């Protein structure tokens, strides 16, 4: 039987294919009081976490995770990835990131997605794509 980190790796790898069908699998491996944090959300509770995923399926044309690499093991491990997000408006965002997981009793109790929203979004919008490096260079270069 696959370990919990291996199960999560498989869920991420098949997220774009299975879409809503991943929800029962997520429900089975996340604790009722899981805390989920990403650049847009900070919620506690499995129902709220699942609702975020349901909303993604409605709002996005596709969300795919590639270049997956699992680091560590329970109770604290990470999964690095490159997300490709296709919006229904035709915008494609590519974002490298890492999901951090903490587990207790075989369930995920903490899931935090780390990724740079500003750079990923700026690199996806044609006009901003050219300006962003100049602006960041002036500020930090």
HUKA-V263514 format. One record per backbone hydrogen bond with DSSP energy under -0.5 kcal/mol. NH is the residue of the N-H (numbers start at 0). CO is the residue of the C=O. Records with the same first field share a line. If there is no record, write none. Layout:
BEGIN
NH: CO, CO
END
This chain:
BEGIN
6: 2
7: 3
8: 4
9: 5
10: 6
11: 7
12: 8
13: 9
14: 10, 11
16: 13
17: 13
18: 14
20: 17
21: 18
22: 19
25: 21
26: 22
27: 23
28: 24, 25
29: 25
30: 107
33: 30
34: 108
35: 33, 42
36: 110
37: 40
42: 35
44: 33
45: 31
48: 44
49: 45
50: 46
51: 47
52: 48
53: 49
54: 50
55: 51
56: 52
57: 53
58: 54
59: 55
60: 85
61: 85
63: 83
64: 11
65: 63, 81
68: 79
70: 77
72: 75
75: 72
76: 100
77: 70
78: 98
79: 68
80: 96
81: 65
82: 94
83: 63
84: 82, 92
85: 61, 83
86: 84, 90
87: 58
89: 86
92: 84, 90
94: 82
96: 80
97: 113
98: 78
99: 97, 111
100: 76
101: 109
102: 74
103: 106
106: 103
107: 28
108: 101
109: 101
110: 34
111: 99
112: 36
113: 97, 111
114: 112
115: 95
116: 114
119: 115
120: 116
121: 117
122: 118
123: 120
124: 120, 121
125: 123
128: 124
129: 125
130: 126
131: 127
132: 128
133: 129
134: 130
135: 131
136: 132
137: 133
138: 134
139: 135
140: 136
END
